Amino acid sequence: TNNTLTCMEDGLWSFPEALCELRCPVPPPVPNAVLQTKRCNETGLKVGTLCKYKCKPGYHVANKPKRRAFKRQCTEDGRWLEGSCEPVTCPPPPSVFHGMYQCTDGFKFDSTCWIDCNRANNTLRQPPCKQGLSTNVIRCRKDGNWTGSFRLCPQLKGQCSLPQNLHPSIRVSCKKGHGI
């Protein structure tokens, strides 16, 4: 084949008989996602090729909590547009429990959180082995909800003495689960 360019009489370049076409390699794997487009497992994909991915259970498209699927495209420079999956997160437990629980991985999918009612100072760093009456354990599910809810430890329900010098018209009330 002729791979020489010649300046023609009309001021334009001649074209060689063969042109090189840029192709993309197999796209790199995406953590916590499964490639859905089978042909994307082959090398030499044309520019513009779209490859569909689906996030694994417990994960969603980054910055789009409602979406589980995304596409990556082969660009003109032979690279793939980025795409990623991030873990589903559960909402924090109610504020009444703040400072009382430990979690294995924050509020992310499959993280376990617990309150050990047997340890007053709550210094335990690993989830308890046995889930007895004195232990509250919840786990973040793939749907973004906890497997249950914490219960107040019996020994944390204390009795407070009444405030001093109460005026006859004062009204005292407590949030649900709290008492005077």
N, C-alpha and C positions, 0 to 999 in steps of 0.2 A: 504494500500500500504506500501511497505517496503521503509523507508527513511534512511537506514543505509548503510554506505560504509564499505566494508571489504577489507583488504589487501589480495590479492590472492597469491597462490603459485608461480605464474609467476612474482610477483613483481608489478603487476598492480592493480588498485582499481576496485572493482566491481561497477556497476552503479545501482542506485536505480531504481525501476520500473517506477517512474514518475520523470520528470524533470520540473523545473520551467522555464517558458519562459517570458522574460521581454517584456512588452508591453508599448506603449505610451498612455498618456491620449489624450483627444481632444486637438488639438493645440490651444493656446491662440489666440484671435482675433488680427488682424494686423490693426492698424489705417489707414483709407483711402484706404482699400483694401477689396475685396469681395472674400470669399472662393468659388472656382469653383468646387471642388471635393466633392460631396455629402457624400460619405462614411467617409470622414474625420470629420464629425460631430458626429461620434460614438467613444466611449472610447474603449480602449483595442486594439489599432492598432499595427500591427506587426512592428518590427524594419525594417527599409528600406522603409516603406510606404512613398510615395510622395503625397503631397497635393499642388494643383495648386491654385494660387491667381491671381486676376486681380486688378490693381490699379484703383481707381475711376477716373472719368473724372477730368482733371486738376492736376493729379498726375502721377508720373512715378516711376519705380524701382530706389531705392537709388543708386546714382552714375552712372546710366545708362539712360540718358535722352531719348533715343530712344525706350526703352522697357517699356511695361505696364504690363507684366505678369512675374511671378516668381514661383518657387517651393520651398517648405520646406520639409525636410526629417526627419523622426524619426530616431534618432541615437541609437547606441548600449547602451548608458547610460540612455535611456528612455526620452531623451529631444528632442526638435525640433530645427533644424538649423534655424538661424535668417533669416528674410526677411522683407523689409520695403518699403514704398512708401513715396516719398517726393514731395512737390508742384512743378509744372511746374513754371519756371521763365521767365519773359519777359526781353528783353535787356533794359539797361538804356536809358532814353530819350536822344536825342542829347545833346552834351556838351554845346550848346548855352543856354540851359535851366537850367543847373546845378545851384543849390542854389536858384532857383525860385519856385520850386514845393514842395508839401508835398504828402506823400503816407500813406495809412492806414496800409499796411503790406509790405513795401519795393517793390520789383518787383515780388513778388510771385503771383501765380494764385489767381484771384478774388480781388487782391489789387486795390484800386482806387487811382489815383494820380491826382492832380489838381494844377492849378495856379489861384489864385484869383487876377485878374487885378485891383480890387477895393481897395486892401490893399497894399500899397506901401512897407510896412515893412514885409509883408508876414508872420505874426505871427499866422495866423489861424491854429488850430490844428485838426479841423474836416472838412470833405468835405462839401462844400457849399450845402445848401438845394436845391437851384434853379440853374439850368444850363443856365444862361442868356448869353448875348453877352459878358459880361465882365469876364466870367469864362471859363477856359479850363479844361475839365475833361476827363480822359482816364482810362480804366480798363484793367487789364491783363486777357486775355482769356485763356481757357484751352489748346489752341494750341500753347501757348507761344508768341502770338502776341498781341499788344495793339488794343483796339477798334478804335483808331484813332491816331492823333498826335497833339501835342501842337501847338498853334499859338502864335506868339509874341503879347504881349499886346500893343495896340496902343500907350499908353503913354510911353512905353519903347523905342520907336523908336525916339530917341533924335536927335538933330542937334548939331554937333560939329563945332567949328570954325576951320579954316585952320591952320595948324602948322606954326610957325614963321620961318623966314629965309629959305625958300625953295630954293634949287638949281634948276636952270631951267630944269635939266634933271631927276629930281626925279619922280618916278611913284608910285602912291598910289592906292591900290585896296582893296576891301572888300569881305568878304565871303558872300555867298548867304544869303539874309535876313538882311544884315547889310548895313549901308550907312554912308557917310561922310556929 
